[in-house]
Amino acid sequence: MTKNRTIKLLASGLVLLFSASVASAGPIYLEVANPRICKIEVTVGANAPNGPARAYADLERDERVKFDADKICFRKTVGDDECSAGMTEWICCESAPGEEKVCLVP
């Protein structure tokens, strides 16, 4: 095998390897099943649920919020219409490359 051909094969292999590693996952849709939830908090990214949370309120039944990420975590207020109550534990959803995922908020 010639030196140029070896270099080309190695370069091609590296391009394929890099392409596979940067394939993005998602999107993930957060879908609300109970419209009486006062507030939902969502964190996005590989370190979720650690990180800043975005709050969503007044979401309608079957409303979907789209996140272009491979992982999201969410929690909701405890009890219906109880904004002063505490929050549930975090629930996380992840998607695989090329997969569209729906996470249902009960």
Steps between C-alpha positions, in 0.01 A plus 500: 500500500637841412551774754241729332237226497562423868459866590176522298358190670589632845348839420179336372476289814545802724230693311256210541584463867456872563171510306358215706599662828334834423171356379240689692217340686155638545280681479324430827143617546356562845127427486254601771232248594351698790411864418451584868872487580601839633865499392755272332875553527732363229878465482671415173829337405738223596528623861123528556345527756799702620497842345260785449131413485245658270148538640185437297151587623148494359568218254194350333418129491694322223716809448854416397818694563792408272860475621789442259705301748592142576389522865246698696381471859176638637309534824157642574316653790346251741122488482266657249485880493734519800765758418606530862560126542840343452639341186520132404831320448674549166404264216744476207450405136770428244490445127732309270652640181228553241227414750206725579392450863184605683516537880158506658441722804225314688 
